[in-house]
Amino acid sequence: MKEKILISKKEIDAKIRELAQHIDADYANDELVCLGILNGAVVFFSDLVRQISIKIYCGFVGFSSYENNINTHNLKYTLPLTVDVKNKHVLIVEDIIDTGISISNSHIYNRLIDLGALSVKLCALLSKPSKQIDISVKIDYLGFEIPDIYVYGYGMDNNGLYRNLDCIKFLE
């Protein structure tokens, strides 16, 4: 198998600038919490928040629905919420929306609203629409739609490696 670049650093950088401009415009007069989903979104989150020019709070949350490499569809928090969301708008920042189960509107969104968030929106670098099981997931700010292929790099791993790549790759 040969590895190929799916999305280059130049394309990612341009898309992040575009997303940040939309976020700046939409939240110009609001208190915004950018909430990164660990681990895969950390690189995208870092680059995105540096491009956002309005004042923001930054936090992280970690959760997983996998046990022994099997998706249980039962979310467990691996890192509790690290920032107060009460009376603030929240922007969840995710690396990729695959099936949509882990970011399902019925779970994390409701939890944030219960904690006092004024609104909750989703920003994702990648989406695989053909794989999405949970159609209630609405991506408010989307970088790229991709086909149903396994990707890695730019925060996303392949067996724990390659998160540090500055582009997104796949195996052909």
VENSUL-V203668 format. One record per helix or strand of 3 or more residues. SS is the DSSP state (A for helix, B for strand). FROM is the first residue (numbers start at 1). LEN is the number of residues. If there is no record, write none. Layout:
SS:FROM:LEN
SS:FROM:LEN
This chain:
B:3:5
A:9:18
B:32:7
A:42:10
B:56:12
B:70:10
B:89:9
A:105:10
B:119:9
A:129:3
B:141:5
B:151:3
B:168:4
